[in-house]
Amino acid sequence: MYLITTSDERSWKFDRPVIFLNHKCLNPEQNHIWGDLDYKVFEDKISIGERKRIVINQIKTLETDLFDELVTILNNFHMQSFSKNFWRILIGHWYEIYLGTFLEREYEIKSVINSNVITGASFIKFKDLVRIPRDLISMIENFENPAWRSSIDFIIMSNMSNFNFPIEIIEVSEEKKFTQKVAEKPSKYSYLVTLLKILYKKVSYHLTRNNEAYINSTYLPKFQAILLNLSYFQMPKSWRPFLQYSDTATPDLYLRKALAEKIKNGEKNSLIRNELFNFIPTCYLEGFSQLYRRTQTLKLPKNPKFIFTSNDFQTYEVFKMYAAISTENKVRYFVGQHGSQYGTNKFSDPTIEERTSDKFITWGWSSVSGKHIPGFVFKISGQSYKHNPEGGILLVLFPIGVNSADFAVVYDPNLFLANQKEFIESLNPTILQELTLRFHRGSTNTIESDIAKFQKYHSILSIEKGVAPISKLISNNRLTVFSYDSTGMLENLSLNIPTLAFWQFEMQHLTEDAKSYYQLLVDAGIVHFNPESIANKVNEIWSDVETWWQSPVVQISREKFCSQYAKTSKKPIRDLRKIIRENLTN
């Protein structure tokens, strides 16, 4: 069979039997194209959890070997002596995504080749300069593009020697980038508000003291974030506009080739070693000095009392450089939990931000090492959401097409869509009429086609495109259903709002410690692992959701779960200040 590895039709063959690498190759929008093919989809005999474990073990091996070599090479090239933690703050997320993407893809391709008779394959190939990213964001955008994934597959095949079928190359010089949804024209009132915000940002920026704390993107509600800043006698600031950065350095292919020779000597993982300097962003190499100067010229606190953020640490290159430099100068670096699966997802435990911060403030759990400090759910602190006992039902959908480069996510898009279809069709007709589907606001590139898919299931479905505040939607409904192991589920449970959830692959993504807590939710009928089970639960409790939700078995299970993963705080600023104060010196 002819191997097809992506949904990009330029690499397809239509005149022979084909085998698709996985279900992601079968875009439902292309059903009129692949529906008539003589095809099958490769099904690995090994479970998705075991596949993830194999890849994670490879990553951990490279973390201890290759990263040390890379740190030495970068320090020597930039004539610096920065610590490993400095480089992990700056390039750690890129390095992890690079490893995870290539290793998981390599595993999939080897598996399909070893299990089938492959007669040929076609791949897209980009020129060297085109494939080098500027920063982490541009690399993620590339990896989310089917054409780019095809080019990665060609690189993987080029590093393999045990295949005996012909390969066809489709050379491409440049690939169109994703386009974001155009924002609606603001009203005159919005212009005034925007003008005042800009004025405040500029004034507060110029009044920054060198020794004040860097507090930004805390995941606290706006009012609570303001109170936290004021409690340290400093003006609240929004640093995000100043953290925007676009690297303008030109990739130096001769330099990259020379550096690659220094790292190719390892006997194992030749693919990762061979390609590393073809995928490291320019802002970490040719543009490193430019990024460093940019950070130094901004009026960021030069000697901050401490740094606290819950969300600046991954794609904001200016912040990462700032935090890396500050930690070299012994500034305490605090990171707050900003979503679900911290401390529970075994495929991402621990994350880069957990490893690089001095203290990681969780939503309730702690660690033996003392690195993780129990906190509370930041986003809802000081908030009181309500729900309507006579309202409808809200189905919160997985962020389709978002974070597809996150190798730690256990998710099959085709199975997800099939599960949602079965759930919707299994609801009683009276309940279906009151169902609202809530899309993730980050699914801007695919949302129209995704809506069309769901409307095929039932034409009367009410659709919310991710524009309305989730709190408003929750308050209008009697029951919220989450289609994945989500942040919203933790927040709802913490707020004691009637909640159900269901997702794929049961507990394969959970750590052993977390499984017992999630089992409490399963036993209480809150969490389900198939659409039929959760639809039956909705149909069963619909006439009196409140009685079911307030029952002892549900409330006891919810409280035990929340004590570990979704604590609340009656005095969030006091509690947060106490955590920071007690950990400023130890």
C-alpha positions in Angstrom: 0.0 0.0 0.0 1.1 3.6 -0.7 1.8 5.5 2.5 0.1 8.8 3.2 1.2 10.7 6.3 -0.7 14.0 6.3 -4.0 15.5 5.0 -2.1 17.6 2.4 -3.4 16.2 -0.9 -0.2 17.1 -2.7 1.3 14.0 -1.2 -1.6 11.7 -2.0 -2.0 9.0 -4.7 -5.5 8.3 -6.1 -4.8 5.4 -8.5 -3.7 2.7 -6.0 -4.4 1.2 -2.5 -3.2 3.6 0.2 -2.6 3.4 3.9 -3.1 6.6 6.1 -0.6 7.0 9.0 -3.5 8.0 11.4 -7.0 9.4 11.5 -5.6 13.0 11.4 -4.9 12.5 7.7 -8.7 12.1 7.1 -10.0 15.7 7.3 -13.8 15.3 7.4 -13.9 18.3 5.0 -12.1 16.1 2.4 -14.6 13.2 2.6 -15.6 13.7 -1.0 -12.0 13.1 -1.9 -10.8 10.2 0.2 -14.3 8.6 0.5 -13.8 6.8 -2.8 -10.2 5.8 -2.2 -9.1 2.2 -1.7 -7.7 2.9 1.7 -7.2 1.8 5.3 -6.0 3.7 8.4 -3.1 2.3 10.3 -4.1 1.0 13.7 -1.1 0.4 16.1 -1.5 -2.7 18.3 0.1 -0.8 21.1 -2.2 1.5 23.2 -1.8 5.2 22.9 -0.7 5.4 26.5 2.1 2.9 25.9 3.1 4.8 22.7 3.3 8.1 24.7 5.3 6.3 27.4 7.9 5.1 24.9 8.3 8.6 23.5 8.5 10.3 26.9 11.3 7.8 28.0 13.3 8.8 24.9 12.8 12.5 25.7 14.0 12.0 29.3 17.1 10.2 28.0 17.9 13.2 25.8 17.2 15.6 28.6 20.1 14.2 30.5 22.5 13.8 27.6 21.9 16.1 24.7 20.7 19.2 26.6 24.0 19.4 28.5 25.9 19.3 25.2 23.6 22.0 23.7 24.1 24.3 26.7 27.8 24.0 26.3 27.7 24.8 22.6 25.4 27.8 23.0 27.4 29.2 25.9 30.6 28.9 23.9 29.1 30.5 20.8 27.6 33.4 22.7 30.7 33.7 24.9 28.7 33.3 28.1 28.6 31.0 31.1 24.9 30.9 31.8 23.6 28.0 33.9 21.5 25.1 32.6 18.5 26.7 34.3 19.0 29.9 32.3 18.9 28.0 29.0 16.0 25.8 30.1 13.9 28.9 30.9 14.8 30.4 27.5 14.7 27.4 25.2 13.2 24.6 27.3 9.7 24.7 25.7 11.1 24.8 22.2 13.5 21.9 23.0 10.7 19.8 24.5 8.3 20.4 21.6 11.1 19.8 19.1 11.9 16.4 20.7 8.3 15.4 21.2 7.2 16.2 17.7 10.1 14.4 16.0 10.3 11.4 18.3 6.5 10.8 18.2 6.4 11.2 14.5 9.4 8.9 14.0 7.7 6.2 16.2 4.5 6.4 14.1 6.3 6.1 10.8 8.5 3.2 11.9 5.5 1.4 13.3 3.5 1.6 10.0 6.5 0.6 7.9 7.3 -2.4 10.1 3.7 -3.6 10.1 2.8 -3.2 6.5 4.2 -3.7 3.0 4.7 -0.2 1.8 5.1 0.4 -2.0 6.0 4.1 -1.9 5.4 7.5 -0.3 5.4 11.1 -1.3 6.6 14.0 0.9 6.7 17.7 0.7 10.2 19.3 1.1 11.0 22.9 2.1 14.1 24.8 1.4 16.6 25.1 4.3 16.0 28.8 5.0 12.3 28.5 4.9 12.0 25.8 7.5 14.1 27.6 10.2 11.7 29.3 12.6 12.1 32.8 14.1 10.8 31.9 17.5 8.7 29.3 19.3 5.4 30.6 18.0 6.5 30.4 14.4 7.7 26.8 14.9 4.4 25.8 16.5 2.5 27.3 13.6 4.7 25.3 11.2 4.2 22.1 13.1 0.4 22.6 13.0 0.4 22.8 9.2 -0.1 19.5 7.3 2.5 20.5 4.6 5.1 21.2 7.3 4.3 17.9 8.9 4.9 16.2 5.6 8.3 17.9 5.3 9.2 16.6 8.8 8.2 13.1 7.7 10.6 13.5 4.7 13.4 14.5 7.2 12.6 11.4 9.3 12.6 9.1 6.3 15.9 10.6 5.2 17.4 9.6 8.5 16.2 6.0 8.2 18.0 3.2 6.4 15.7 0.2 6.8 13.0 0.9 4.2 13.0 -0.4 0.6 10.4 1.6 -1.3 10.7 4.6 -3.5 10.0 8.2 -2.2 8.6 11.0 -4.3 9.7 14.5 -3.4 7.5 17.6 -3.9 9.7 20.7 -3.4 8.1 23.8 -2.0 9.8 27.1 -1.4 7.3 28.7 0.9 4.1 27.9 2.7 1.2 30.2 3.4 0.8 31.0 7.1 -2.4 30.7 9.1 -4.6 33.8 9.1 -6.4 35.0 12.2 -10.0 35.9 12.3 -10.5 39.7 11.5 -11.7 41.5 14.5 -15.0 43.5 14.3 -14.7 47.2 14.0 -14.9 48.7 17.5 -17.5 51.2 18.5 -16.7 54.9 19.4 -17.0 54.0 23.0 -14.4 51.2 22.5 -12.0 53.6 20.9 -12.2 55.8 24.0 -11.7 52.9 26.3 -8.8 51.7 24.2 -7.2 55.2 24.2 -7.4 55.4 28.0 -5.9 51.9 28.4 -3.0 52.9 26.2 -2.5 56.1 28.1 -2.5 54.2 31.4 -0.1 51.6 30.1 2.4 54.2 29.0 2.2 56.1 32.3 2.5 53.0 34.5 5.4 51.7 32.3 7.4 54.9 32.7 6.8 54.9 36.5 8.2 51.5 37.0 10.7 51.2 39.9 13.7 49.0 39.4 13.1 47.0 42.6 9.3 46.5 42.3 8.0 43.0 41.7 7.2 41.7 38.2 3.6 40.6 38.5 1.9 39.8 35.2 -0.5 37.3 33.6 -1.2 35.9 37.0 -4.5 34.1 36.0 -6.2 36.0 38.8 -9.4 38.0 37.9 -8.5 41.6 37.0 -9.7 43.1 40.3 -7.7 40.5 42.3 -4.6 41.2 40.1 -5.0 44.9 40.8 -5.2 44.3 44.5 -2.1 42.1 44.5 -0.1 44.8 42.8 -1.4 47.5 45.2 -0.6 45.3 48.2 3.0 45.7 47.2 2.6 49.5 46.7 3.1 49.4 43.0 0.9 50.4 40.0 -0.8 47.5 38.3 0.7 46.9 34.8 0.0 45.0 31.7 3.4 44.0 30.4 2.1 41.9 27.4 2.4 44.8 24.8 6.0 45.2 25.7 6.8 41.5 25.5 5.8 41.3 21.9 8.9 40.6 19.8 9.7 39.7 16.2 13.2 38.4 15.5 14.7 39.9 12.3 18.0 37.9 12.3 18.8 36.0 9.1 19.6 32.3 9.5 23.3 31.5 8.9 23.4 28.1 7.3 27.2 27.9 7.5 27.1 28.6 11.2 24.3 26.1 11.8 26.2 23.4 9.8 29.4 24.0 11.9 27.5 23.9 15.2 25.6 20.7 14.0 29.0 19.0 13.5 29.7 19.5 17.2 26.6 17.7 18.3 26.4 14.9 15.8 29.0 12.7 17.5 26.5 10.9 19.7 25.7 7.3 18.6 22.1 7.4 19.6 19.2 9.5 18.4 21.0 10.5 15.2 17.7 12.1 13.8 17.4 14.5 16.7 21.1 15.4 16.6 21.2 15.8 12.9 18.3 18.2 12.7 18.6 20.2 15.9 20.3 23.2 14.4 18.0 23.2 11.4 15.1 23.8 13.8 16.4 26.0 16.6 14.8 29.4 16.2 16.9 32.4 15.1 16.1 34.3 18.3 18.2 31.8 20.3 21.1 31.7 17.9 21.7 34.5 15.3 19.3 36.8 17.0 20.3 36.1 20.6 22.2 39.4 21.1 19.2 41.3 19.6 16.8 39.6 22.0 19.2 40.3 25.0 19.4 44.0 24.1 15.7 44.2 23.6 15.2 42.9 27.1 17.7 45.3 28.6 16.3 48.4 27.0 12.8 47.8 28.2 11.8 49.5 31.5 11.3 46.2 33.2 12.3 46.2 36.9 16.1 45.7 36.7 16.3 44.1 40.2 12.7 42.9 40.9 11.6 41.9 44.4 10.4 38.7 42.8 8.8 37.5 39.5 5.4 36.0 39.5 3.5 34.9 36.4 1.1 32.1 35.5 1.3 32.4 31.7 4.2 34.4 30.3 6.8 31.6 30.3 6.2 29.7 27.1 5.9 31.8 23.9 6.9 35.3 25.1 10.6 35.4 24.2 11.3 38.7 25.9 9.9 37.5 29.2 11.9 34.3 29.0 15.1 36.2 28.5 14.2 38.6 31.3 13.3 35.7 33.7 16.4 33.8 32.7 18.7 36.8 33.4 16.9 37.6 36.6 17.3 34.1 38.0 21.0 34.3 37.2 21.0 37.3 39.5 19.3 35.3 42.3 15.8 36.8 41.8 13.1 34.5 43.1 10.9 33.2 40.3 7.4 32.1 41.1 5.1 30.4 38.6 1.4 29.8 39.2 -0.7 26.9 37.8 -2.9 28.2 35.0 -4.9 25.2 34.0 -5.7 21.5 34.3 -3.4 18.4 34.1 -0.5 19.9 36.2 0.4 17.2 38.6 -1.9 14.7 36.9 -0.7 14.2 33.3 2.1 11.7 33.4 3.2 12.6 29.9 4.1 16.2 30.9 5.0 15.8 34.6 6.9 17.9 35.4 6.6 20.7 32.9 9.4 23.1 32.0 7.8 25.9 34.0 7.6 23.6 37.1 11.3 22.7 36.7 12.7 26.2 36.1 10.7 28.2 38.8 12.0 28.4 42.3 8.5 27.6 43.5 5.4 26.4 41.6 2.1 27.5 43.2 -0.5 24.8 42.5 -4.3 24.7 42.9 -4.1 22.5 46.0 -1.5 19.7 45.6 2.1 19.6 46.8 5.2 17.5 46.2 7.7 15.8 48.4 10.5 17.9 46.9 8.9 21.1 48.3 9.0 22.7 44.9 5.2 22.7 44.6 3.3 24.9 47.1 -0.4 24.4 47.7 -2.5 27.4 46.6 -5.9 27.7 45.1 -7.7 28.0 41.8 -6.6 31.5 40.7 -9.0 32.3 37.9 -12.2 32.1 40.1 -10.8 33.6 43.3 -13.1 36.2 44.7 -15.8 35.1 42.1 -19.2 33.6 42.7 -20.7 32.0 39.6 -24.3 30.9 39.6 -26.3 28.6 37.4 -29.9 28.4 36.4 -31.7 25.2 37.8 -34.3 25.6 35.1 -31.9 26.3 32.3 -30.5 24.2 29.4 -27.3 22.2 29.0 -23.9 23.5 27.9 -21.4 21.2 26.1 -17.9 22.7 26.2 -15.8 21.3 23.3 -12.2 20.4 23.2 -10.0 23.2 21.6 -10.1 21.6 18.1 -7.0 22.4 16.1 -5.3 24.2 19.1 -2.0 22.9 20.6 -1.7 20.2 18.0 2.1 20.3 18.6 1.6 19.3 22.3 2.8 15.7 22.3 1.6 15.2 25.9 -2.1 15.5 24.8 -3.9 12.1 24.5 -6.4 13.0 21.8 -7.7 11.6 18.5 -9.7 14.2 16.6 -11.8 11.7 14.6 -12.7 9.7 17.7 -13.5 13.0 19.5 -16.0 14.0 16.7 -17.5 10.6 16.6 -18.0 10.7 20.4 -19.7 14.1 20.3 -22.0 12.9 17.6 -23.0 9.8 19.6 -23.5 11.8 22.7 -25.7 14.4 21.0 -27.8 11.7 19.2 -28.3 9.8 22.5 -29.9 12.7 24.4 -33.6 12.8 24.8 -35.2 15.1 22.2 -36.4 17.6 24.9 -32.9 17.9 26.2 -31.4 18.2 22.7 -33.5 21.3 22.1 -31.9 23.0 25.1 -28.3 22.0 24.2 -25.7 24.7 23.4 -22.3 23.8 21.9 -19.5 26.1 23.1 -16.4 26.2 20.9 -12.9 27.1 22.2 -12.1 30.7 21.4 -8.6 29.6 20.1 -10.1 27.5 17.3 -10.3 30.5 15.0 -8.7 28.8 12.0 -11.1 25.9 11.8 -14.2 27.1 13.6 -16.5 27.5 10.6 -15.7 24.1 9.2 -16.0 22.6 12.7 -19.5 24.2 13.2 -20.6 22.7 9.9 -19.6 19.2 11.0 -21.7 19.5 14.2 -24.7 21.0 12.4 -24.7 17.8 10.2 -25.5 15.9 13.4 -28.5 18.0 14.1 -29.7 21.2 12.4 -31.2 22.8 15.5 -28.0 22.8 17.5 -27.3 26.1 19.3 -23.7 27.2 18.6 -21.6 29.6 20.6 -18.3 30.4 18.9 -16.2 31.2 22.0 -17.1 34.9 22.0 -19.4 35.0 25.0 -17.8 34.7 28.5 -18.0 31.2 29.7 -19.3 32.4 33.1 -22.4 33.8 31.4 -23.0 30.6 29.6 -22.7 28.5 32.7 -25.0 30.8 34.6 -27.7 30.4 31.9 -27.7 26.6 32.1 -28.6 24.0 34.7 -25.8 21.6 33.7 -22.3 21.9 32.1 -20.7 19.0 30.2 -17.0 19.1 29.4 -15.8 17.0 26.5 -12.2 16.6 27.9 -10.1 16.8 31.1 -10.3 20.5 31.2 -9.5 23.6 33.3 -13.2 24.5 33.2 -14.1 21.2 34.9 -11.8 22.0 37.8 -13.2 25.5 38.1 -16.8 24.3 38.0 -16.1 21.7 40.6 -14.4 24.3 42.8 -17.4 26.5 42.4 -19.8 23.6 43.2 -21.7 24.0 39.9 -23.4 20.9 38.4 -20.9 19.4 36.1 -20.3 16.3 34.0 -17.3 15.3 31.8 -16.3 12.6 29.4 -13.2 12.0 27.3 -11.2 9.4 25.3 -8.7 6.8 26.5 -10.0 6.7 30.1 -7.2 7.3 32.6 -4.2 6.5 30.4 -2.9 10.1 30.7 -3.1 10.2 34.5 -0.3 9.6 37.1 -0.9 6.8 39.6 -1.4 9.4 42.4 -4.1 11.2 40.4 -6.1 8.1 39.4 -7.5 7.6 42.8 -8.9 11.1 43.0 -10.4 10.9 39.5 -11.9 7.6 40.4 -13.9 9.4 43.0 -15.5 11.5 40.2 -16.1 8.3 38.2 -17.8 6.5 41.1 -20.0 9.6 41.7 -21.1 9.6 38.1 -19.4 12.9 37.3 -16.7 11.6 34.9 -17.5 9.2 32.1 -15.4 7.5 29.4 -17.8 6.9 26.6 -20.7 9.0 25.1 -23.4 6.5 25.8 -22.7 6.4 29.5 -22.7 10.2 29.9 -25.8 10.6 27.7 -27.6 8.1 29.9 -26.5 10.1 33.0 -27.8 13.3 31.5 -31.1 11.7 30.6 -31.4 10.2 34.1 -30.9 13.4 36.1 -32.3 16.0 33.8 -35.6 16.5 35.5 -33.9 17.2 38.8 -30.2 18.0 38.4 -30.1 19.8 41.8 -31.1 16.8 43.9 -28.5 14.6 42.2 -25.8 17.2 42.5 -26.4 17.9 46.2 -26.5 14.2 47.1 -23.9 13.0 49.7 -22.1 10.7 47.2 -21.6 13.5 44.7 -20.7 16.2 47.2 -18.3 14.1 49.3 -16.5 13.0 46.1 -16.3 16.5 44.8 -14.9 17.9 48.1 -12.2 15.2 48.3 -11.2 15.8 44.7 -11.1 19.6 45.1 -9.1 19.4 48.3 -6.3 18.1 46.1 -6.8 19.7 42.7 -9.2 22.6 42.9 -9.1 24.4 46.3 -10.8 27.7 46.9 -9.6 30.7 48.9 -11.8 33.2 50.8 -8.9 35.7 51.0 -6.8 35.0 47.9 -4.5 38.1 48.1 -3.6 37.4 51.7 -3.0 33.7 51.0 -0.9 34.4 47.9 1.2 37.1 49.7 1.8 34.6 52.5 3.0 32.0 50.0 5.4 34.4 48.4 6.6 35.9 51.7 7.4 32.4 53.1 9.3 31.4 50.0 11.3 34.5 49.2 14.4 33.3 50.9 14.2 29.5 51.0 
